[in-house]
Amino acid sequence: SVSIEELDKAGFFPADEREMGDAFEPDEGHDALGITITRRSVSFRDVKEMDDSPPGFVEQTKMLFEREWRNLGRDVAALGARFGLTIFLSVLIGIIFLDVGSTDSSKNSNLQSHFGALIMVLLMSMFGTAQPALLAFPSERPVFLREYSTNHYSVSAYFMSRLSMEAFVTGLQVMISNLLTYFMINFQIGFGAYFGTIYTLAMGSTALAVLLGASLENPAMAQEMLPILFVPQMLFAGFFVVPELIPVWLRWARYLCTLTYALRILMVGEFEDCDPSNPAANDNCNNLLDTVDAEPDDTWWNWLVLIALFLFFRLMALFVLQRKATKFY
């Protein structure tokens, strides 16, 4: 065998003319070990310093939204089930309440069916959009905590990307449902007001679901808490029991329910002076409005409160998520 000293004397090992520091000089786009640099950096030929500051809020939100979009495309089964169920229920409701919106409201049975169709559409929009939002945060919590703890992004950027994706998917889901139910049931309110009210209600419901989901750590617990999102709203909205029969000390709770305001807006648009040529039908419609405390002059106020509740629940959810971001399990 030949020793290393003999190989070195024979010139087997070429001499490195570089200084010790030069051997570790990073090249543009790579670090000293040749690994591609993914962080934002300035040109090493001009300034030999890296910018270690994280991307700005807009860039973080954009990147997170792109990831949400890719995840949405990968989860084809869940997305297909969500929209498939929406289409099935919308068609089913449309068939059951076919053309009840154009029936004679002077008959109480027709008016009751008309009112029931409106209630079913509202409840379907709440159930179909709030449940995915409720389960999203608990299921993604481990990934979020890991990435947040390593300063990948801020809580507000993560929250805004989730909001943007939810707004898009919810809008598409509500649009499909409304196109089916509106024309099959033959509602009398304008389609723009119909869609706008139900979409705002759906976003308000998702905001409340996100608040509850951000407060929980276990997806199974979130599933168990699902009834608390809907049962109180159904009880206080005024279609199962008139508000006057609710105990006085408990009536205040209905003012925190998004369903209450959405129902009043749609009721005014659908039943106000429903048939001026038919006094009996007109009286029945106006009496129905009185039953749920739907005043035409308060429509703008109902819109304002509905939007305010959406913003309040979203900001509360952001606050809760911010507080829990530093807590692991």
Backbone hydrogen bonds, N-H to C=O, Kabsch-Sander energy under -0.5 kcal/mol:
donor,donor_aa,acceptor,acceptor_aa,energy
7,L,3,S,-1.8
8,D,4,I,-2.4
9,K,5,E,-2.2
10,A,6,E,-1.8
11,G,8,D,-1.3
12,F,7,L,-2.7
17,E,15,A,-0.7
23,A,19,E,-1.2
24,F,21,G,-1.1
25,E,22,D,-1.5
27,D,31,D,-0.5
30,H,27,D,-2.1
31,D,35,I,-2.3
34,G,31,D,-1.8
37,I,29,G,-2.1
38,T,36,T,-0.5
42,V,49,E,-0.7
46,D,43,S,-0.7
47,V,43,S,-2.5
49,E,47,V,-1.6
51,D,40,R,-0.6
52,D,50,M,-1.0
60,Q,56,G,-2.6
61,T,57,F,-2.6
62,K,58,V,-2.4
63,M,59,E,-2.5
64,L,60,Q,-2.5
65,F,61,T,-2.5
66,E,62,K,-2.2
67,R,63,M,-1.9
68,E,64,L,-2.5
69,W,65,F,-2.5
70,R,66,E,-2.1
71,N,67,R,-2.7
72,L,68,E,-2.2
73,G,69,W,-1.9
74,R,70,R,-1.7
75,D,71,N,-1.9
76,V,74,R,-1.7
79,L,75,D,-2.0
80,G,76,V,-3.0
81,A,77,A,-2.4
82,R,78,A,-2.3
83,F,79,L,-2.3
84,G,80,G,-2.6
85,L,81,A,-2.4
86,T,82,R,-1.7
87,I,83,F,-2.4
88,F,84,G,-2.5
89,L,85,L,-2.7
90,S,86,T,-2.2
91,V,87,I,-2.5
92,L,88,F,-2.4
93,I,89,L,-2.8
94,G,90,S,-2.5
95,I,91,V,-2.4
96,I,92,L,-2.4
97,F,93,I,-2.6
98,L,95,I,-1.1
99,D,184,M,-2.3
100,V,97,F,-1.9
101,G,185,I,-2.5
102,S,99,D,-1.2
103,T,100,V,-1.2
105,S,103,T,-0.6
107,K,104,D,-1.3
108,N,106,S,-0.5
111,L,107,K,-2.2
112,Q,108,N,-2.7
113,S,109,S,-2.0
114,H,110,N,-2.4
115,F,111,L,-2.6
116,G,112,Q,-2.5
117,A,113,S,-2.1
118,L,114,H,-1.5
119,I,115,F,-2.0
120,M,116,G,-2.4
121,V,117,A,-1.9
122,L,118,L,-1.9
123,L,119,I,-2.6
124,M,120,M,-2.4
125,S,121,V,-1.9
126,M,122,L,-1.7
127,F,123,L,-2.7
128,G,124,M,-2.6
129,T,125,S,-1.0
130,A,126,M,-2.1
131,Q,127,F,-1.3
133,A,129,T,-0.9
134,L,130,A,-2.3
135,L,131,Q,-1.8
136,A,132,P,-1.2
137,F,133,A,-0.8
139,S,135,L,-1.6
140,E,136,A,-1.8
141,R,137,F,-0.8
144,F,140,E,-2.5
145,L,141,R,-2.8
146,R,142,P,-2.1
147,E,143,V,-2.4
148,Y,144,F,-2.7
149,S,145,L,-2.3
150,T,146,R,-1.0
151,N,148,Y,-1.7
152,H,147,E,-2.6
158,Y,154,S,-1.9
159,F,155,V,-2.7
160,M,156,S,-2.5
161,S,157,A,-2.2
162,R,158,Y,-1.9
163,L,159,F,-2.3
164,S,160,M,-2.4
165,M,161,S,-2.0
166,E,162,R,-2.6
167,A,163,L,-2.6
168,F,164,S,-1.8
169,V,165,M,-2.7
170,T,166,E,-2.8
171,G,167,A,-1.9
172,L,168,F,-2.2
173,Q,169,V,-2.5
174,V,170,T,-2.8
175,M,171,G,-2.2
176,I,172,L,-2.1
177,S,173,Q,-2.1
178,N,174,V,-2.9
179,L,175,M,-2.3
180,L,176,I,-1.4
181,T,177,S,-2.6
182,Y,178,N,-2.6
183,F,179,L,-0.8
184,M,180,L,-1.6
185,I,181,T,-2.5
186,N,182,Y,-1.3
187,F,182,Y,-1.4
194,Y,190,G,-2.2
195,F,191,F,-3.1
196,G,192,G,-2.7
197,T,193,A,-2.2
198,I,194,Y,-2.0
199,Y,195,F,-2.9
200,T,196,G,-2.1
201,L,197,T,-2.3
202,A,198,I,-2.5
203,M,199,Y,-2.4
204,G,200,T,-2.3
205,S,201,L,-2.4
206,T,202,A,-2.4
207,A,203,M,-2.1
208,L,204,G,-1.9
209,A,205,S,-2.3
210,V,206,T,-2.9
211,L,207,A,-2.0
212,L,208,L,-2.1
213,G,209,A,-3.0
214,A,210,V,-2.9
215,S,211,L,-0.9
216,L,212,L,-0.6
216,L,213,G,-0.8
222,A,218,N,-2.0
223,Q,219,P,-2.0
224,E,220,A,-1.7
225,M,221,M,-1.5
226,L,223,Q,-1.0
228,I,225,M,-1.2
229,L,226,L,-1.9
230,F,226,L,-0.6
230,F,227,P,-0.7
231,V,227,P,-2.5
234,M,230,F,-2.4
235,L,231,V,-2.1
236,F,232,P,-2.2
237,A,233,Q,-1.3
245,L,242,V,-1.8
246,I,243,P,-1.1
250,L,247,P,-1.9
251,R,247,P,-0.9
251,R,248,V,-0.8
253,A,250,L,-1.4
254,R,251,R,-1.5
255,Y,252,W,-1.4
256,L,253,A,-1.7
257,C,254,R,-1.2
258,T,256,L,-0.6
260,T,257,C,-0.7
261,Y,257,C,-0.9
262,A,258,T,-2.2
263,L,259,L,-2.4
264,R,260,T,-1.7
265,I,261,Y,-2.1
266,L,262,A,-2.3
267,M,263,L,-2.7
268,V,264,R,-2.1
269,G,265,I,-1.9
270,E,266,L,-2.1
271,F,267,M,-2.9
272,E,268,V,-1.5
274,C,271,F,-1.2
278,N,275,D,-2.1
282,N,275,D,-0.5
282,N,278,N,-2.6
283,D,279,P,-2.5
284,N,280,A,-2.0
285,C,281,A,-2.3
286,N,282,N,-2.2
287,N,283,D,-2.3
288,L,284,N,-1.9
289,L,285,C,-1.9
290,D,286,N,-1.8
291,T,287,N,-1.6
292,V,288,L,-1.2
293,D,290,D,-1.1
294,A,289,L,-2.8
295,E,293,D,-0.9
298,D,295,E,-1.7
299,T,296,P,-1.4
302,N,298,D,-2.5
303,W,299,T,-2.2
304,L,300,W,-2.2
305,V,301,W,-2.5
306,L,302,N,-2.3
307,I,303,W,-2.2
308,A,304,L,-2.3
309,L,305,V,-2.6
310,F,306,L,-1.6
311,L,307,I,-2.2
312,F,308,A,-2.6
313,F,309,L,-2.7
314,R,310,F,-2.0
315,L,311,L,-2.5
316,M,312,F,-2.3
317,A,313,F,-2.1
318,L,314,R,-2.2
319,F,315,L,-2.2
320,V,316,M,-2.5
321,L,317,A,-2.7
322,Q,318,L,-2.2
323,R,319,F,-2.1
324,K,320,V,-2.0
325,A,321,L,-0.9
327,K,324,K,-1.6
328,F,326,T,-0.5
329,Y,327,K,-0.6
